[in-house]
Amino acid sequence: MKVLVIETAGTYLAGSMIGGQVERKPGWALLGAVVEGRTRTGTSSSPAEGTVDAQRSAFDGLLKSLKRGG
């Protein structure tokens, strides 16, 4: 499978998307991945929607299993 790994680090700008005060939070990071799967035919607007929906529970379980290191 093809995997695209996404990683970024820097200052997170926390705040409302509709304006208002923004809080700067330095030292934040994001790590993610996009895995290419098989496409399927059908009437959905995106072939990946069904794949994402089918794996949502497993993904949520992965996130809940994370523990702070250190």
Beta strands, then each sheet from edge to edge (+ up, - down):
strand 1: 3-15
strand 2: 22-35
sheet 1: 1+ 2-
end
